Amino acid sequence: MIDAAVSAAAGGACAGSAALLYYAEKLPGLNKVTNKLHTDRAQAVLIATASAAMVATPAGHWWNETVNTVNNWSTSSIGEWTGLIVTGFPALFVTAVFVNDLVTKKVEMRTRILGAVLPVLASTIPGPIGEFIQTSLAWVITTVGHLVAGAFGLA
């Protein structure tokens, strides 16, 4: 289960900031500055934070419950025979690709999309690896959320 560590208002500010950075990259005068500052990586983290903040909304609660229901069903029915391959492998793959793109500074549109689904999928990774990923992700999301909320006067 994902806990809403960031308020919906801070999540909206993160989503708006990510959109502004995305369009700033397209402007002729600002694209040199945004490339030097690696704003594409900031966009991916801001989108992940906004996605995690969505849990504080009714739609986010529904999405979270749906993912948990599907995960519980797949763990109890399919996971008995296949184990981690079906239940945790997609989330591990998404996490690995997201982190790899951020580290190698090769952020593309897929990285932004993975950032949007990562907070929800991370809750489906079982065991100590899943706990480590969820704890790390929660720390990053909470830190970014508090920084953005403070910058916009929402804290």
C-alpha positions in Angstrom: 0.0 0.0 0.0 1.3 3.4 -0.9 1.0 6.1 1.7 0.5 9.7 0.6 3.7 11.3 1.8 3.1 14.4 -0.3 0.0 16.5 -0.3 -2.1 16.8 -3.5 -1.3 20.5 -3.7 2.5 19.8 -3.6 1.9 17.1 -6.2 0.1 19.6 -8.5 3.0 22.0 -8.1 5.4 19.2 -9.0 3.4 18.4 -12.1 3.2 22.0 -13.1 7.0 22.5 -12.5 7.7 19.4 -14.7 5.5 20.8 -17.5 7.2 24.2 -17.3 10.7 22.6 -17.5 9.6 20.4 -20.4 8.4 23.3 -22.5 11.4 25.4 -21.4 13.5 22.9 -23.1 11.7 23.6 -26.4 12.3 27.3 -26.4 15.3 28.4 -28.5 16.8 30.7 -25.9 16.4 28.5 -22.8 17.3 25.1 -24.2 21.0 25.7 -23.7 20.5 26.5 -20.1 18.1 23.6 -19.5 20.5 21.2 -21.1 23.4 22.4 -18.8 21.2 22.0 -15.8 19.9 18.5 -16.8 16.3 19.5 -16.2 15.2 16.3 -17.9 16.2 14.3 -14.9 14.5 16.8 -12.6 11.3 16.4 -14.7 11.3 12.6 -14.2 11.6 13.0 -10.4 9.0 15.7 -10.3 6.6 13.5 -12.3 7.2 10.6 -9.9 6.5 12.9 -7.0 3.3 14.2 -8.6 2.2 10.6 -9.2 2.8 9.6 -5.6 0.9 12.7 -4.5 -2.1 11.5 -6.6 -2.7 8.9 -3.9 -4.1 11.7 -1.7 -6.9 12.2 -4.1 -10.0 10.0 -4.5 -8.9 8.9 -8.0 -5.5 8.0 -6.6 -7.1 5.9 -3.8 -9.1 4.0 -6.4 -5.9 3.4 -8.5 -4.0 2.2 -5.5 -6.7 -0.2 -4.5 -7.0 -1.5 -8.0 -3.3 -2.2 -8.3 -3.3 -3.8 -4.8 -6.2 -6.0 -5.8 -4.6 -7.1 -9.0 -1.3 -7.8 -7.2 -3.1 -9.8 -4.5 -4.9 -11.8 -7.1 -1.8 -12.5 -9.2 0.2 -13.4 -6.1 -2.4 -15.8 -4.9 -3.4 -17.5 -8.2 -0.5 -17.1 -10.7 2.3 -16.4 -8.2 1.9 -19.8 -6.7 3.3 -21.4 -9.8 5.5 -18.6 -11.3 6.6 -16.8 -8.2 8.4 -13.4 -8.6 8.4 -13.5 -12.4 4.8 -12.4 -12.8 4.2 -10.5 -9.5 7.4 -8.5 -9.0 9.3 -8.6 -12.2 7.5 -5.9 -14.1 8.0 -3.5 -11.2 11.7 -4.4 -10.9 12.1 -3.9 -14.6 10.5 -0.4 -14.4 12.6 0.5 -11.4 15.8 -0.7 -13.1 15.1 1.2 -16.4 14.1 4.4 -14.5 17.2 4.4 -12.3 19.5 3.5 -15.3 18.1 6.4 -17.4 18.6 8.9 -14.5 22.2 7.7 -13.8 23.3 7.6 -17.5 21.7 11.0 -18.1 19.7 9.5 -21.0 16.2 10.7 -20.0 13.6 10.3 -22.7 9.8 10.4 -22.8 9.8 6.7 -21.6 11.6 7.8 -18.4 9.0 10.4 -17.7 6.2 7.8 -18.2 8.1 5.3 -16.0 8.3 8.0 -13.3 4.5 8.3 -13.4 3.9 4.6 -12.8 6.8 3.8 -10.6 5.3 4.9 -7.2 2.3 2.6 -7.8 4.2 -0.4 -9.2 6.9 -0.2 -6.4 4.3 -1.5 -3.9 4.1 -4.8 -5.8 7.7 -5.8 -5.3 7.9 -8.4 -2.6 10.5 -9.1 0.1 13.5 -7.0 1.4 14.3 -5.7 -2.1 10.8 -4.3 -2.4 11.0 -2.8 1.0 14.4 -1.1 0.2 13.0 0.3 -3.1 9.8 1.5 -1.5 11.8 3.1 1.4 14.2 4.8 -1.0 11.5 6.0 -3.3 9.5 7.3 -0.3 12.5 9.3 0.9 13.1 10.9 -2.5 9.5 11.7 -3.1 9.0 13.2 0.4 12.2 15.3 0.1 11.2 16.6 -3.4 7.7 17.2 -2.3 8.8 19.2 0.7 11.2 21.3 -1.4 8.6 22.1 -4.0 6.0 22.8 -1.4 8.3 25.1 0.4 9.2 26.9 -2.9 5.6 27.5 -3.7 4.6 28.4 -0.1 2.5 25.3 0.4 4.5 23.9 3.4 
